[in-house]
Amino acid sequence: LEALSHIKTNAQGAQALQGQPLYILEQVRLLSEMFSQLDISHVEENITTATAQLMPGASLFCYVRTTTMATHFGIKKPWDNFGDLTEKTVGLLVSRRKFYNYRAGQFGAVNYRLLASTAIAMQELEAQQKGDIIVIPAQLGELYMGKTVETSRDLIGKSGSQFCLPAFIVGQILLVNPEILTSNRNLFVDCPGDKYRLGAQEPFDHALYFGVDEGGMLCLGGGWTGYPSDDCGSAWGVFQ
């Protein structure tokens, strides 16, 4: 990764409400240490591509390619079993942070679905980039702070270049950015790319979110998509 240090990026932007992201090369280094067999040979070109797509207020983040993460966990057909993949991926947070998943064991197809537009955007993004580490410009909620997830999904969809981030990506961002979301005074991160429901007979009117409890523990929970809160904002990424 030292060979990539010459790359110039302005991806760090202003101080995020949740904390400052690490430089993209440090994020890549941390991921490559956790998953030692990752193909990082295309990271330089992926960073260059993502840097050209930066939007105001966004920073560069990275995550492990969907199929690569699925292979790591032994999950076949990850796009059909994205809930299971999400639960196992966010579970990695316990290796680096105090973390509790309030929805543990509830990520089966009965309760969880990946937003269709998010699946399309991720598949396009992952087709554009080579290697196992995908680099994206993204923001963790400031732009849509105080708006409902429903409203945010609509605005993100109309933007033409943004897509709704799921917990699968946000969880990996938090995994390698230890200064982000460390206090319950920080902006909580809605994951509008996830559709969730409380029971088999209920509508998919909830979304997952990351927040911090009063004891400083990072948590994953679910909330109604029609409820606005000044404490939350929807996360988005850029895919074209």
N, C-alpha and C positions, 0 to 999 in steps of 0.2 A: 504493500500500500504506500510505502514511502515514494515510489515512483509516480504516484498520483498527486503528490503534494503541491505540484506546480499549478494545478487547476485553480483558476480564480472563480469564486462564486460570491454572489451578494445575497446568498440564501438565508442569512441569519436574521436580517430585517430588524424590526424594532423588538424590544423586550416583550415576549409573550406574557399574557396575564398569568399563565400557569407556570412560567419559568423559561429559561433560555435553552433552546435546543443545542445539542452538541454539533460541532462541524460535521458535515456529511461523511468525511473520511473516517472520523472517529466512530460514527454510527456503524459504518461498514466494518471497521475493525472489530467492534464488539460483536456484531452478528457473525463474522467469520470465525471468531474465537468460540462462540457457542455452538456453531455448526461447522466443524472442521473440514468437511468435505465439499463445501460450497465452491462453485465455479465463480470466481471473482475477476476473471480475465477480461470481462467486458464492462467493468465498473466505470472506467474512464469515459467511454463513449456514452454510457447511460447517464452519467453526471452531466456531461456536455449537453445531451438532449434535454434533460430535465431543466437545466439552467436556462436554456433558451425559452422554456415555457413558463418561467416564473411570472407570477402575478403579484401586484401590490399586496403586502400583508402576509404572503406565503413564505415558507421556508422549505429547504430541501430535507426530505426524509427518505428512508428506505425500508424495505421489507423483503422477506424471503418469498420467492415465487410460490404461487399456490400449489402447483404440482410437486415442487421440491419439498415444501413443508408437509404435504400429504404423504409423500414417500417416507419422510422422517418418522411419521407417526403410524405408518402402515395402513393408511386410509386409501381405499380404492374409490375411483370416481368422485374426486373431491368436490366437483361442482354440484353433484347430486347429494353429497353428504357434508355440506358446508357448515352446518351447525356443529356437527361432531368435530370438524377441523377447527372451528372457532373456539370451542370449549378447550380443546387440548392446547391450542396456541396461547390463549390468554392464561392458561394454567402455568405457562413458563414464567410468568411474572413472580411467582413465589420464590424463584431462584435468585432474584435480585432485589425484591422489594417486599415489604409487608403487604400482603394482598389477600382479599377474600372475594369469592364469587358467590353472590347471593342467588344466582340462577344455576348453580352447579347441578348437573344431572337433568337439565330441562332443555337441552339443545337438540332434541330429536326433531324429525320432520313434522311432528304433530304441533310443536310450539314455535319452531324457528323457520324462517325463510330469508334468503338473501334477496334484497331488492333487485328486481330484474334489470333495471338500468345500471346498477352497480356491477352486476355480473358481466354485463356487456362491456362496460368501461374497463373493468379489470382485465378481461380477456383481450381487448384491443391493446391495452397498455402492455401486457405481458407478451403479446405477439410482436410489438414494436421493439422491445428491448431483449438483449441476449444475456445469457448467464443466469445465475441463481439469485442475484440481488437486484430488485427493481427500485429505481430511484424516481421519486415523484415530488413535485411542488405540492405542498398541502398546508392547511391551517386548521387549528384545533378549536375553532368555535367563535373567535372574536367577531367575525363579520356578521354572524347570525345570532349573536348574543341576545337573549330575551325573546327570541322568536320560537314558536312551536316547531316541533320536528316536521309536522305536516307543511307548514308555511316554508320552512327551510328547504324541504325536498322540492317544493314547487319552484322556488327561486333558483336553487342549484340546477334543476333541470332546464330552466329557461336561460341559464347563463351561456350555454353553448359549449363550454369548455370544462366546467367543473363536474365532479361526480360525488355522490354521497359515500363517505367512508364507512366501512363496517368495522366492528370490533376486532376482526382478524387483523386489519392493518393498524388501527389505533393501538391495539394491545402491543404490537411489535414496536411501534414508535415509543411507547412508554417503557418498553423493555430496555431500550438502548438510549433513553434520554432521562436519566435519573433525577434531573432538576425540574422536570415538567410534572405538574399536578402532585404537589407534596403537602398541601394544606387545604382544609375545608374552606378557606377564604379564596382559593383559586377558582377560576371558572371551571365548572364541570363540563365534561365533553360528551355531548350526545353523539351517538353513532347512527345517523339516519339511513345508512346502508343495510341495517338489520331490521327485519320485521319480526315481531314477537307477540305472542298471545298467552294469556294466563291459563287457558284450558281448551280442550278440543272443540268445545261448542262456542268459544268466544271468537270475536273478530281479531285480525292481526292489527290491533290498534296501539301496540306498545313498541318501543325501541329500546335498545340497550344503551347504557351510558356508563362512563367512568367518573367516579368522584372520590373524595377523601372524607373519612369519618372524623369525629372529634378527637379520636386518639391518633390520628395521622396515618391510618391504614388506607391504602388504595383499595377501592371496591368496584365491582361490576354489578350493576343492577339494571332494572327495567322501569320505564316510565311511560305514561300515556302520551301518545304523539300529539294530542290536541291541547296539552297543558303548557302554557308559556311560563318561563321562569327567568328572571334576570340573573340567576346563578348558573345558567346553562347556555351552551351554544353548540350548533351542529358543525361537525368536522367535515371538511371537503378536500378533495384532491383535484389535480389537473391531469387530463388524460389525452389531450391533443393540442 
